[in-house]
Amino acid sequence: HDDKYLLTLGKEKLYLFNVIKYLDIIEDEITNYNIYPNPTQDKIIIEYYLNHSANVKISISNLRGNIIDEIISGYQNTGSHTLNYPAANLLSGSYFINLEVNGVITSKKLILIQ
């Protein structure tokens, strides 16, 4: 590996081209992934565009990574998708909305105020 692409975090070494390749994979699968309103009180709107038909899983996790709820899991066609999720059963705090497309996960942080 060429050291000019090396990023060191403590004892861990991360080669930048692996990060760039991963980001290219995410961008190839999904675009326009948004959650709103954020912060929210009672509902979460999740929007995303699939560039290709794919297996999709959307879940909510706490900051420790524990899955609180699996919103959807299944095959979806190319195009725009919008989900409305009622957040009334969640406690106030911070969460992650995880969008997994063909095994590639991207997450967005959500703040819930009850």
C-alpha positions in Angstrom: 0.0 0.0 0.0 1.1 3.5 -0.8 1.6 5.3 2.6 0.4 8.7 1.1 -3.1 7.2 1.4 -2.7 6.0 4.9 -4.7 7.4 7.8 -3.7 6.4 11.3 -6.3 6.5 14.1 -4.6 5.4 17.3 -3.3 1.9 16.7 -5.6 1.4 13.7 -4.4 2.1 10.1 -7.0 2.9 7.5 -6.1 3.2 3.8 -8.0 6.1 2.3 -8.6 4.4 -1.1 -10.7 1.8 0.8 -12.8 4.6 2.2 -13.2 6.2 -1.2 -14.1 2.8 -2.8 -16.8 2.3 0.0 -18.3 5.7 -0.6 -18.5 5.0 -4.3 -20.4 1.8 -3.6 -22.9 3.7 -1.4 -23.4 6.3 -4.0 -23.8 3.7 -6.7 -26.7 2.1 -4.7 -28.5 5.0 -3.2 -28.8 8.8 -3.5 -30.9 11.5 -1.8 -31.1 9.6 1.6 -32.8 12.1 3.9 -34.7 11.9 7.3 -36.8 14.8 8.6 -37.9 16.6 10.6 -34.8 16.4 12.6 -35.2 16.9 15.6 -38.6 15.5 15.7 -41.4 14.8 18.2 -43.9 12.4 16.7 -43.0 11.2 13.2 -40.0 10.5 11.0 -40.1 10.8 7.2 -37.5 8.7 5.5 -36.7 9.4 1.8 -34.2 7.7 -0.5 -33.7 6.9 -4.2 -32.5 3.5 -5.3 -30.4 3.6 -8.4 -31.0 -0.1 -8.9 -33.6 -2.6 -7.6 -32.2 -4.0 -4.4 -32.7 -5.7 -1.1 -33.4 -3.0 1.4 -33.6 -3.0 5.2 -34.3 0.1 7.3 -33.9 0.0 11.1 -33.7 2.3 14.1 -30.9 1.7 16.5 -29.8 3.4 19.7 -26.3 5.0 20.1 -25.0 1.6 21.3 -26.0 0.0 18.1 -28.9 -2.0 19.5 -31.7 -2.3 17.0 -34.9 -0.8 18.4 -37.1 -1.5 15.5 -36.9 -2.9 11.9 -39.0 -0.7 9.8 -38.8 -2.6 6.5 -36.9 -5.5 5.0 -37.4 -6.7 1.5 -36.8 -6.2 -2.2 -37.6 -2.8 -3.7 -37.6 -1.5 -7.2 -35.5 1.3 -8.6 -36.8 4.8 -7.9 -37.9 7.2 -5.1 -39.2 5.8 -1.8 -40.8 7.6 1.1 -41.7 6.1 4.5 -43.6 7.7 7.4 -42.7 6.2 10.7 -44.6 7.1 13.9 -42.0 7.9 16.6 -44.5 8.2 19.5 -43.3 4.9 21.1 -39.7 6.0 21.3 -38.2 7.8 24.2 -36.5 11.1 23.9 -32.9 10.8 22.8 -30.6 10.2 19.9 -31.0 7.4 17.4 -29.6 6.2 14.1 -31.8 5.5 11.1 -29.9 2.7 9.3 -30.5 2.2 5.5 -29.0 -1.1 4.3 -29.0 -1.7 0.5 -27.6 -5.0 -0.8 -25.5 -5.3 2.4 -24.1 -1.7 2.3 -25.2 0.3 5.4 -25.4 4.1 5.7 -26.8 5.7 8.8 -28.2 9.1 9.8 -28.5 10.5 13.3 -31.9 11.5 14.5 -32.8 13.5 17.7 -36.2 12.7 19.2 -37.8 15.2 21.7 -40.9 14.0 23.4 
